[in-house]
Amino acid sequence: MRVVVAEDLYLLRDGMVRLIEAYGHEVVATAATGPETLDALLTWRPDVALVDVRMPPTQSDEGLRAALAAREQLPGLPVLILSQYVEQLYARELLADGAGGTGYFLKESVFDADQFIDALQRVADGGTAMDPAVIAKLLAGGSSNRRLDGLTEREHSVLALMAEGWSNQAIGRRLFLSDSAISKYTTSMFGKLGITDDNDSNRRVLAVLAYLNRP
């Protein structure tokens, strides 16, 4: 993968660069501010971007805004957002275009190298990768979504793993279910959520949006 790393803290940025390169991937550019991030994304058009939410000059949400602006000009540009905190608005905005290729991880998860690189690869491949801790916090603080009330306990379990970005096969292994059983659950789940898009990737993103209580 060709990766752009946008993080203003030098030690964390350097550590992520070394980690990514240790797994055989190429970091084509780094950035330390919001404007630098947007410029790097548009210039290098990476296979995936790793972007911190809060960056100079104001340390608010410049990184996220740069990523969203880049995706407007490069639709579907894969972006994995890093944040120190869980903000529901950030997750919603990142997923809002329904294009996939998005992820939201807490910085502390970077220290689980295998999990982090796997998430980066899933985002680069056009999927979603949501930190389990992010999902738990969003659901704990989110408003009720009536469409989710009709799901069975098993369908909730399948959707939770889907939100993390796992494939049907991987979900089946974790729940000790066959591929056909997972297919049955996902088809039923999409129907209950009113998701009729023919593209399976888009349906998965729309299901994740429903799971994260997007109004």
C-alpha positions in Angstrom: 0.0 0.0 0.0 1.0 3.6 -0.6 0.2 5.5 2.6 0.0 9.2 3.7 0.4 9.7 7.4 -1.0 12.9 8.9 -0.2 13.4 12.6 1.2 16.5 14.3 3.0 14.7 17.1 6.4 13.8 15.8 7.1 10.8 18.0 3.7 9.2 17.2 4.0 10.1 13.5 7.5 8.6 13.3 6.4 5.5 15.1 3.5 4.9 12.8 5.7 5.4 9.7 8.1 2.8 11.1 5.3 0.4 11.9 3.7 0.7 8.4 7.0 0.3 6.7 7.9 -2.7 8.9 4.9 -4.5 7.4 6.1 -3.9 3.9 4.1 -0.8 2.9 5.3 2.5 1.6 4.7 5.9 3.3 4.8 8.3 0.4 4.3 11.5 2.4 3.7 12.8 6.0 1.9 15.9 7.2 1.7 17.8 10.4 -1.1 20.4 9.8 -4.5 20.4 8.2 -3.4 22.3 5.1 -0.4 20.0 4.6 -2.7 17.0 4.9 -5.0 18.2 2.2 -2.1 19.0 -0.1 -0.5 15.6 0.5 -3.7 13.7 -0.2 -4.4 15.5 -3.4 -0.8 15.4 -4.6 0.0 11.8 -3.8 -3.5 10.2 -4.1 -2.5 7.3 -1.7 -4.0 3.9 -1.5 -5.0 4.9 2.1 -4.6 7.9 4.3 -4.0 7.8 8.1 -5.2 11.1 9.5 -5.4 12.6 13.0 -8.6 14.5 13.7 -7.1 17.4 15.7 -4.2 19.2 14.0 -2.7 22.7 13.8 -3.3 25.5 13.3 -6.2 25.4 15.8 -6.1 21.8 17.1 -9.8 21.3 16.5 -10.9 19.1 13.6 -8.5 20.2 10.8 -7.4 16.7 10.0 -11.0 15.4 9.5 -11.9 18.5 7.4 -8.9 17.9 5.2 -9.8 14.3 4.7 -13.4 15.1 3.9 -12.3 17.9 1.5 -9.9 15.4 -0.2 -12.7 12.8 -0.6 -14.9 15.4 -2.3 -12.2 15.9 -5.0 -11.1 12.2 -4.9 -14.4 10.2 -4.3 -13.8 7.1 -2.4 -10.3 8.0 -1.2 -9.7 5.5 1.6 -9.2 7.3 5.0 -8.6 5.9 8.4 -9.2 8.6 11.0 -7.3 8.5 14.3 -8.6 10.3 17.4 -7.8 10.5 21.1 -11.5 10.8 21.9 -14.7 9.3 20.5 -16.8 11.8 18.8 -20.1 10.6 17.2 -20.2 13.5 14.7 -16.8 12.5 13.3 -17.8 8.9 12.6 -21.1 10.0 11.0 -19.4 12.6 8.8 -16.8 10.2 7.7 -19.4 7.6 6.6 -22.0 10.0 5.3 -21.2 9.7 1.6 -21.8 5.9 1.8 -18.7 5.2 -0.4 -16.8 3.0 2.0 -13.1 3.0 2.4 -13.4 4.6 5.9 -12.3 3.8 9.4 -12.2 5.4 12.8 -9.7 4.2 15.4 -8.6 5.5 18.8 -4.9 6.3 19.0 -4.4 3.8 21.8 -5.3 1.0 19.3 -2.2 1.8 17.2 -0.2 -0.1 19.8 -1.9 -3.3 18.7 0.2 -3.6 15.6 -1.6 -6.5 13.9 -5.0 -5.0 14.5 -4.0 -1.6 13.3 -2.4 -2.8 10.0 -5.3 -5.1 9.4 -7.7 -2.2 9.8 -5.6 0.0 7.4 -5.7 -2.8 4.8 -9.4 -3.2 5.1 -9.9 0.5 4.6 -7.6 0.5 1.6 -9.6 -2.3 0.1 -12.8 -0.1 0.3 -14.3 -1.5 3.5 -14.9 0.0 6.9 -12.9 -0.4 10.1 -14.4 0.9 13.3 -12.5 0.5 16.6 -14.6 -1.7 18.9 -14.1 0.9 21.6 -15.5 3.5 19.3 -18.6 1.5 18.5 -19.2 0.7 22.2 -19.0 4.4 23.2 -21.2 5.5 20.3 -23.9 3.0 21.1 -23.7 3.8 24.9 -24.2 7.5 24.2 -26.4 7.3 21.1 -30.1 7.9 20.7 -32.4 5.0 20.0 -32.8 3.8 16.4 -36.2 2.1 16.0 -35.0 0.2 12.9 -32.5 -1.6 15.1 -35.1 -2.7 17.6 -36.5 -5.3 15.2 -33.2 -7.1 14.9 -32.6 -10.4 16.7 -29.8 -10.8 19.2 -27.8 -12.8 16.6 -28.4 -10.1 13.9 -27.1 -7.5 16.4 -23.9 -9.5 16.8 -23.4 -9.9 13.1 -24.0 -6.1 12.6 -21.6 -5.2 15.4 -18.8 -7.2 13.7 -19.7 -5.8 10.3 -19.3 -2.3 11.8 -15.8 -3.2 12.8 -15.2 -4.1 9.2 -15.0 -7.9 9.2 -16.0 -9.9 6.1 -18.8 -12.4 6.2 -16.3 -15.3 6.4 -14.5 -13.6 9.4 -17.8 -12.9 11.1 -18.7 -16.6 10.7 -15.5 -17.7 12.3 -16.0 -15.4 15.3 -19.6 -16.5 15.8 -19.0 -20.1 14.9 -21.5 -20.0 12.1 -21.4 -21.2 8.5 -21.1 -18.8 5.5 -24.7 -19.7 4.6 -25.9 -18.8 8.0 -24.2 -15.4 8.0 -25.6 -14.7 4.5 -29.1 -15.5 5.9 -28.6 -13.2 8.8 -27.2 -10.3 6.7 -30.1 -10.6 4.2 -32.6 -10.6 6.9 -30.9 -7.7 8.6 -30.7 -5.6 5.5 -34.4 -6.2 4.9 -35.4 -5.1 8.4 -33.2 -2.0 8.1 -34.9 -1.1 4.8 -31.6 -1.3 2.9 -32.3 -2.3 -0.7 -29.1 -1.2 -2.6 -27.9 -3.9 -5.0 -24.3 -3.2 -4.2 -23.2 -5.4 -1.2 -20.4 -3.0 -0.2 -22.8 0.0 -0.2 -25.4 -2.1 1.8 -22.7 -2.8 4.4 -21.8 0.9 4.8 -25.5 1.8 5.1 -26.0 -0.8 7.7 -23.0 0.6 9.7 -24.6 4.0 9.5 -27.8 2.7 10.9 -25.9 0.9 13.6 -24.2 4.1 14.7 -27.6 5.8 15.1 -27.4 8.2 12.2 -30.6 10.2 12.2 
